[in-house]
Amino acid sequence: MANLADEYGTDVEIYVKALTTTIHADTPTGAPGQLLDLLDQLGLKRREIRTAGPVYTWHVVPEDLAPGEQKHL
């Protein structure tokens, strides 16, 4: 599973997932809870996959918003 924030060494990488209209916000592995909480407060939805190894966490813009609202968020 690719994590662009890890790859580019940034706090948050926001991008449109390839071949979809889903807007993702990747945070680095082990990002502080304060950063994840801030993205939650901004209206992004936290997603998570737990594995036997790492826990993968990312945020997405809610798909039920109108396209203009998604871009604004």
C-alpha positions, 0 to 999 in steps of 0.5 A, a space after each residue: 500500500 503506497 503512502 505518498 506522505 511517507 514517499 515525499 516526506 511531507 506532513 500531508 499529501 492531498 491528491 485525487 486517487 487514480 482512475 477515481 474522483 476520490 480525494 485522499 489525504 495521506 499522512 506519514 506512518 505514525 503521524 501524531 494523533 493531533 494531526 489526524 484529529 485536525 483532519 477529522 475536524 476539517 471534515 475529512 473522513 478517517 479510514 484505516 486498515 489494520 494488519 498484523 504489521 502496520 496500521 494504515 491510516 488515511 483520510 478522504 473527502 466525503 463522497 456525498 458532498 457536491 463536487 464543488 464542496 469536495 474541492 472546497 474542503 
